[in-house]
Amino acid sequence: MTTAPAQAGWRFRQPSVIPGFGLTLGFSLAYLTLIILIPLSGLIWRSASLGWAEFWAIASDRRTINALEISFGTAFLAAAVNVVFGTLVAWVLVRYRFPGRRIVDAMVDLPFALPTAVAGIALTTLYAPNGWIGKLLMPLGLKVAYTPLGIVVALVFIGLPFVVRTVQPIMEEIDKEVEEAAATLGASRFQIITRVLFPGLAPAIITGFSLAFARGVGEYGSVIFIAGNLPYKSEIAPLLIVIRLEEYNYPAATAIAAIMLALSFVMLLVVNLVQTWSRKRYG
């Protein structure tokens, strides 16, 4: 009679219908180790060599704290904006047929194909005080370029496709007859959205938010042109890392990168917990 561990091991080694499990698993682990684990381990090892006192001095520096607040704060705000308008764009593309729909659908992927530096220059040209849009906003007291608001605009631009492309396929699977049945039973439009559509879309919306947020935290190319890069005002953490590297202050650069890594892990852990809860709550 075989024991439980032996049975578990036999099940693990049981041949699969699809061959090549051992080879593909080994390649996947080796690839992830070379591309992700080794660089992250080097970053953590270099940061750990600083010593707690030196690491804390870098982490508690006012310029470092401000840069981290701007990076994570603007990324969170831009992801929240994209959740609202990205879901709306996905709704229009899925539920309606209109002339030029394919063009609109292709425009959603434009931030994927456009180099981030080109996007940053274009947005700066538009939202600068003398730009086409900026000069219309200046009389209203709204200055976009060279402020944290400009960073939010850039992050909204590059993060929109993540929400749309995550929500769109899930929305396509929701049958219109479900909405029609709810309407015939007397549900209002608000009730249809909140009680019929939202439960099925909630996991996808949270996933799109996390992807847009993660992209926004580490964004560099599209931000440095429109941000103005003023210390304590509009300086992002990735730029501060580059500045420390140009100053040959490698300990400070690795310490800031390690802090960003830790904060990103915490934020993604929270998002994953919310995703797990939403799947259990809404199915």
VMD Tcl script that draws the C-alpha trace (Angstrom):
set ca {
  {0.00 0.00 0.00}
  {1.50 3.31 -1.09}
  {1.67 6.24 1.27}
  {0.16 9.67 0.63}
  {3.51 11.37 -0.23}
  {4.30 8.56 -2.67}
  {0.90 8.93 -4.30}
  {1.37 12.71 -4.56}
  {4.77 12.24 -6.16}
  {3.35 9.67 -8.58}
  {0.62 12.11 -9.58}
  {3.23 14.83 -10.17}
  {5.23 12.50 -12.43}
  {2.17 11.15 -14.19}
  {2.50 11.62 -17.97}
  {0.45 14.43 -19.42}
  {-1.51 14.48 -22.64}
  {0.73 17.34 -23.75}
  {4.37 16.18 -23.81}
  {7.43 18.20 -22.81}
  {6.45 19.25 -19.30}
  {9.92 18.75 -17.82}
  {11.71 20.59 -20.63}
  {9.32 23.55 -20.71}
  {9.24 23.82 -16.91}
  {13.03 23.85 -16.74}
  {13.27 26.46 -19.49}
  {10.63 28.63 -17.80}
  {12.38 28.52 -14.43}
  {15.77 29.25 -16.00}
  {14.35 32.15 -18.01}
  {12.59 33.69 -14.99}
  {15.73 33.27 -12.91}
  {17.95 35.04 -15.45}
  {15.51 37.82 -16.33}
  {13.81 38.53 -12.97}
  {15.27 36.77 -9.94}
  {18.97 37.50 -10.50}
  {18.54 41.27 -11.18}
  {16.19 41.66 -8.22}
  {18.52 39.66 -5.99}
  {21.44 41.87 -7.04}
  {19.41 44.97 -6.22}
  {18.47 43.66 -2.78}
  {22.04 42.47 -2.08}
  {23.51 45.85 -3.03}
  {20.97 47.67 -0.88}
  {21.59 45.36 2.07}
  {25.32 46.14 1.91}
  {24.63 49.79 2.76}
  {23.86 49.22 6.39}
  {20.66 50.18 8.16}
  {21.77 53.68 9.17}
  {22.87 54.68 5.67}
  {19.81 53.08 4.07}
  {17.47 54.89 6.46}
  {19.23 58.20 5.83}
  {18.60 57.82 2.09}
  {15.03 56.60 2.56}
  {14.09 59.40 4.97}
  {15.57 62.15 2.82}
  {12.88 64.72 2.02}
  {13.69 64.70 -1.70}
  {13.38 60.91 -1.85}
  {10.06 60.93 0.00}
  {8.63 63.64 -2.25}
  {9.71 61.78 -5.39}
  {8.10 58.56 -4.15}
  {4.90 60.38 -3.19}
  {4.66 61.95 -6.64}
  {5.36 58.68 -8.47}
  {2.91 56.53 -6.53}
  {0.31 59.26 -6.05}
  {0.09 60.26 -9.70}
  {0.15 56.60 -10.81}
  {-2.74 55.78 -8.47}
  {-4.78 58.80 -9.60}
  {-4.15 58.08 -13.30}
  {-5.11 54.42 -12.86}
  {-8.34 55.47 -11.11}
  {-9.18 57.84 -13.99}
  {-8.46 55.08 -16.51}
  {-10.76 52.69 -14.65}
  {-13.68 55.04 -15.23}
  {-13.00 56.16 -18.78}
  {-11.35 52.92 -19.90}
  {-14.45 50.98 -18.88}
  {-16.59 53.54 -20.72}
  {-14.48 53.17 -23.88}
  {-14.71 49.38 -23.67}
  {-18.50 49.68 -23.27}
  {-18.81 51.84 -26.40}
  {-16.62 49.49 -28.46}
  {-18.53 46.38 -27.37}
  {-22.13 47.54 -27.21}
  {-22.41 49.91 -30.20}
  {-21.74 49.70 -33.94}
  {-20.94 53.03 -35.59}
  {-18.88 54.38 -38.51}
  {-15.21 54.59 -37.61}
  {-15.47 52.02 -34.82}
  {-12.43 50.11 -36.09}
  {-10.42 53.33 -36.14}
  {-11.37 54.09 -32.54}
  {-10.51 50.52 -31.57}
  {-7.09 50.84 -33.21}
  {-6.46 54.20 -31.51}
  {-6.73 52.51 -28.12}
  {-3.55 50.55 -28.89}
  {-1.65 53.65 -30.03}
  {0.14 54.16 -26.66}
  {1.48 50.59 -26.99}
  {3.09 51.30 -30.35}
  {4.14 54.92 -29.80}
  {7.58 55.43 -28.20}
  {7.15 56.92 -24.76}
  {9.55 59.78 -25.49}
  {7.49 60.77 -28.54}
  {4.34 60.68 -26.43}
  {5.96 62.89 -23.80}
  {7.10 65.47 -26.36}
  {3.66 65.51 -28.02}
  {1.83 65.95 -24.71}
  {4.22 68.69 -23.63}
  {3.67 70.52 -26.91}
  {-0.09 70.36 -26.44}
  {-0.28 71.22 -22.73}
  {2.54 73.75 -22.42}
  {1.41 77.30 -21.54}
  {1.81 78.26 -25.21}
  {0.45 74.95 -26.58}
  {-2.84 74.36 -28.33}
  {-4.62 73.10 -25.22}
  {-2.44 74.74 -22.59}
  {-3.11 78.28 -23.76}
  {-6.85 77.60 -23.48}
  {-6.48 76.32 -19.91}
  {-4.18 79.09 -18.67}
  {-6.95 81.77 -18.50}
  {-8.88 79.31 -16.31}
  {-5.94 79.06 -13.92}
  {-5.09 75.48 -14.94}
  {-1.44 74.80 -15.61}
  {-0.87 71.24 -16.80}
  {2.65 71.02 -18.17}
  {5.54 71.12 -15.68}
  {3.27 70.19 -12.77}
  {2.12 66.90 -11.17}
  {-1.11 67.32 -13.14}
  {0.93 66.93 -16.32}
  {2.35 63.67 -14.96}
  {-1.20 62.40 -14.41}
  {-2.11 63.31 -18.00}
  {0.90 61.40 -19.35}
  {0.14 58.35 -17.20}
  {-3.52 58.38 -18.24}
  {-2.35 58.34 -21.86}
  {-0.04 55.34 -21.49}
  {-2.29 53.43 -19.07}
  {-5.63 53.57 -20.91}
  {-5.04 50.49 -23.14}
  {-4.40 48.28 -20.11}
  {-7.89 48.91 -18.74}
  {-9.70 48.79 -22.08}
  {-8.05 45.57 -23.28}
  {-8.62 43.89 -19.92}
  {-12.29 44.82 -19.56}
  {-13.30 44.52 -23.23}
  {-13.18 40.70 -23.65}
  {-15.05 40.16 -20.37}
  {-17.70 42.65 -21.43}
  {-18.12 40.83 -24.75}
  {-18.99 37.64 -22.86}
  {-21.88 39.29 -21.01}
  {-25.03 38.56 -22.99}
  {-27.32 41.49 -23.77}
  {-30.28 39.28 -22.93}
  {-29.24 39.42 -19.26}
  {-29.58 43.20 -19.31}
  {-32.88 42.99 -21.20}
  {-34.23 40.47 -18.70}
  {-33.29 42.75 -15.82}
  {-35.01 45.67 -17.54}
  {-38.20 43.68 -18.11}
  {-38.22 42.79 -14.40}
  {-38.31 46.47 -13.55}
  {-34.63 47.20 -12.87}
  {-33.51 50.75 -13.53}
  {-30.44 51.54 -15.61}
  {-28.43 52.24 -12.48}
  {-29.47 48.90 -10.98}
  {-28.55 47.10 -14.22}
  {-25.08 48.62 -14.10}
  {-24.44 48.04 -10.41}
  {-26.14 44.67 -9.91}
  {-25.92 42.98 -13.31}
  {-22.87 44.31 -15.12}
  {-20.48 45.38 -12.36}
  {-20.28 42.01 -10.53}
  {-19.06 40.31 -13.71}
  {-16.69 43.12 -14.62}
  {-15.22 43.78 -11.16}
  {-12.28 41.31 -11.38}
  {-11.32 42.59 -14.83}
  {-11.58 46.22 -13.72}
  {-9.33 45.55 -10.73}
  {-6.83 43.75 -12.97}
  {-6.80 46.66 -15.42}
  {-6.29 49.08 -12.54}
  {-3.32 47.10 -11.22}
  {-1.71 46.91 -14.67}
  {-2.15 50.64 -15.30}
  {-0.87 51.46 -11.81}
  {2.20 49.23 -12.16}
  {3.02 50.76 -15.54}
  {2.57 54.29 -14.20}
  {4.86 53.83 -11.18}
  {7.85 52.96 -13.32}
  {7.10 55.20 -16.30}
  {9.97 57.47 -17.35}
  {10.03 58.43 -21.03}
  {6.60 60.03 -21.37}
  {6.84 61.81 -18.00}
  {10.19 63.59 -17.88}
  {9.27 66.01 -20.67}
  {5.92 67.15 -19.28}
  {6.79 66.94 -15.56}
  {9.25 69.83 -15.44}
  {11.43 67.72 -13.08}
  {11.48 70.28 -10.29}
  {12.83 68.80 -7.03}
  {10.23 68.63 -4.26}
  {7.49 69.58 -6.77}
  {7.35 67.44 -9.92}
  {10.34 65.09 -9.70}
  {9.50 61.40 -10.07}
  {11.39 58.57 -8.37}
  {12.74 56.95 -11.59}
  {14.28 60.30 -12.56}
  {15.83 60.65 -9.10}
  {17.42 57.21 -9.56}
  {18.91 58.34 -12.88}
  {20.20 61.54 -11.24}
  {21.91 59.53 -8.49}
  {23.49 57.26 -11.10}
  {24.80 60.26 -13.03}
  {26.30 61.50 -9.76}
  {27.96 58.07 -9.35}
  {26.03 57.72 -6.11}
  {25.22 54.06 -6.69}
  {24.25 53.29 -3.06}
  {21.55 55.99 -3.13}
  {20.27 54.80 -6.51}
  {19.99 51.18 -5.36}
  {18.35 52.22 -2.09}
  {15.66 54.24 -3.88}
  {15.10 51.38 -6.33}
  {14.77 48.91 -3.44}
  {12.20 51.16 -1.75}
  {10.19 51.39 -4.98}
  {10.39 47.60 -5.32}
  {9.13 47.05 -1.77}
  {6.28 49.56 -2.14}
  {5.28 48.04 -5.49}
  {5.17 44.57 -3.96}
  {2.97 45.82 -1.13}
  {0.59 47.59 -3.52}
  {0.35 44.58 -5.84}
  {-0.25 42.32 -2.83}
  {-3.14 44.52 -1.77}
  {-4.53 44.50 -5.32}
  {-4.25 40.69 -5.50}
  {-6.07 40.36 -2.18}
  {-8.84 42.60 -3.50}
  {-8.99 40.52 -6.70}
  {-9.29 37.33 -4.69}
  {-12.05 38.84 -2.58}
  {-13.92 40.08 -5.67}
  {-13.75 36.64 -7.30}
  {-15.15 35.02 -4.17}
  {-17.76 37.74 -3.78}
  {-18.95 38.01 -7.37}
  {-17.80 34.69 -8.84}
}
mol new
graphics top color blue
foreach p $ca { graphics top sphere $p radius 0.5 }
foreach p [lrange $ca 0 end-1] q [lrange $ca 1 end] { graphics top cylinder $p $q radius 0.2 }
display resetview
